[in-house]
């Protein structure tokens, strides 16, 4: 849905569950230089920190649902969002002000269905602790090979065209922690070009309360299950590259 200047609408989907940084996340979206956005906050059954949303109620689309995990919250957001492009922002992460503007321009220029960007790591005080952490791959083959051992794509850096779920499907809601990794595998196996923008546009927060820290054993277990499930298709794809 373009605005009066013909700029496509970008829906920023923020899954929220008991995260104390949600207000900072929303504020970073409201501070974007791009003028045509909507913020979709999907409250996945939170019992804490909902008061941090009060000052933003008039500027966000708020949806509450029973707890079902990040995958279910993302899918809920994808289905209610109105945008031409979708952005996923974790409720503890931040965007640089030019993030959406730069990424939309890139997506349109390349007619891309999905892209990701570089990012800095920040701590609980929003201080940068490590810079430009995205792994840069010289070829698609190297990226696919890396996907056997880790997930190199940060979900909070991703923008996708609204048509992508019709080609690849939605996030796997049965996965508690690795719904992003599984989705990126399906994107690549569908031979959809996954573009990388070599510019730091996102701030990824690492803190002791984050899910990937609290549930590391679950993350590792799910990762192995997902990798093994798709390994034959990934090997077949490598043979064609």
Residue pairs with C-beta under 8 A, 6 or more apart in sequence:
1 8
1 9
1 82
1 83
1 84
2 8
2 9
2 36
2 84
3 9
3 35
3 36
5 35
5 36
7 34
7 35
7 36
7 104
8 36
8 83
8 84
8 85
8 104
8 108
9 36
9 37
9 38
9 82
9 83
9 84
9 85
10 34
10 36
10 37
10 38
10 83
10 84
10 85
10 86
10 87
10 100
10 104
10 159
11 37
11 38
11 39
11 40
11 77
11 81
11 82
11 83
11 85
11 86
11 87
12 29
12 37
12 38
12 39
12 40
12 87
12 89
12 100
13 40
13 42
13 74
13 77
13 78
13 81
13 86
13 87
13 88
13 89
14 22
14 25
14 26
14 29
14 39
14 40
14 41
14 42
14 77
14 89
14 90
14 91
15 42
15 44
15 70
15 73
15 74
15 77
15 88
15 90
15 91
16 22
16 41
16 42
16 43
16 44
16 46
16 53
16 73
16 91
17 43
17 44
17 45
17 46
17 67
17 70
17 73
17 91
18 46
18 47
18 48
18 49
19 25
19 46
19 49
19 91
19 92
20 48
20 49
20 52
20 92
20 209
21 91
21 92
21 124
21 205
22 41
22 49
22 52
22 53
22 91
22 92
23 52
23 53
23 55
23 56
24 94
24 126
25 89
25 90
25 91
25 92
25 93
25 94
26 39
26 41
26 53
26 56
26 59
26 60
27 56
28 89
28 94
28 95
28 96
28 97
28 203
29 37
29 39
29 89
29 95
30 39
30 56
30 59
31 95
31 97
32 95
32 97
32 98
32 99
32 100
32 101
33 97
33 98
33 100
33 101
34 100
34 101
34 104
37 83
37 100
38 61
38 81
38 82
38 83
39 56
39 59
39 60
39 61
40 60
40 61
40 63
40 77
40 80
40 81
41 53
41 60
41 61
41 62
41 63
42 63
42 65
42 73
42 74
42 76
42 77
43 50
43 53
43 62
43 63
43 64
43 65
44 65
44 67
44 68
44 69
44 70
44 72
44 73
45 64
45 65
45 66
45 67
45 68
53 60
53 62
61 80
63 76
63 77
63 80
65 72
65 73
65 76
68 173
69 173
69 175
69 176
69 179
70 171
70 176
70 177
70 179
70 211
71 171
71 172
71 173
71 174
71 175
71 179
72 171
72 173
74 88
74 170
74 171
74 179
75 170
75 171
75 173
77 86
77 88
78 86
78 165
78 170
81 162
83 162
84 161
84 162
85 104
85 107
85 159
85 160
85 161
85 162
86 159
86 160
86 161
86 162
86 164
87 100
87 103
87 158
87 159
88 155
88 156
88 158
89 95
89 156
90 155
90 156
90 205
92 205
92 207
92 210
93 156
93 202
93 203
93 204
93 205
94 122
94 126
94 202
94 203
94 205
95 201
95 202
95 203
96 200
96 201
96 202
96 203
98 201
99 117
99 201
99 202
100 159
102 197
102 199
102 201
103 115
103 117
103 159
103 197
103 201
104 159
106 112
106 115
106 195
106 197
107 115
107 159
107 161
107 195
110 193
110 195
112 161
112 193
112 195
113 160
113 161
113 163
113 164
113 167
113 192
113 193
114 158
114 159
114 160
114 161
114 164
114 187
114 192
114 193
114 194
114 195
115 158
115 159
115 160
115 194
115 195
115 196
115 197
116 134
116 153
116 154
116 157
116 158
116 159
116 194
116 195
116 196
116 197
117 134
117 157
117 196
117 197
117 199
117 200
117 201
117 202
118 132
118 133
118 134
118 157
118 196
118 197
118 198
118 199
118 200
118 201
118 202
119 132
119 133
119 134
119 154
119 156
119 157
119 200
119 201
119 202
119 203
119 204
120 128
120 130
120 131
120 132
120 133
120 200
120 202
120 203
120 204
121 128
121 129
121 130
121 131
121 133
121 203
121 204
121 205
121 206
122 128
122 129
122 203
122 204
122 205
122 206
123 129
123 205
123 206
123 207
124 205
124 207
124 208
126 203
126 205
128 203
129 206
131 200
132 200
133 204
134 152
134 154
134 157
134 196
135 146
135 152
136 196
136 198
137 143
137 146
137 152
137 196
139 241
140 188
140 241
141 238
141 241
143 152
143 188
143 194
144 188
144 234
144 237
144 238
144 241
145 238
146 152
147 181
147 184
147 185
147 188
147 227
147 234
148 227
148 231
148 234
151 178
151 180
151 181
151 184
151 223
153 180
153 184
153 194
154 202
154 204
155 180
156 202
156 204
157 201
157 202
157 204
164 187
164 192
167 190
167 192
168 183
168 186
168 187
168 190
168 192
169 186
171 179
171 180
171 182
171 183
172 179
172 182
172 183
173 179
175 182
175 222
175 226
176 215
176 218
176 222
177 211
177 212
177 215
177 218
177 219
177 222
178 219
178 222
178 223
178 226
181 223
181 226
182 226
182 230
184 194
185 226
185 230
185 234
186 230
187 194
188 194
188 234
188 237
189 230
189 233
189 234
189 237
206 213
207 213
208 214
212 219
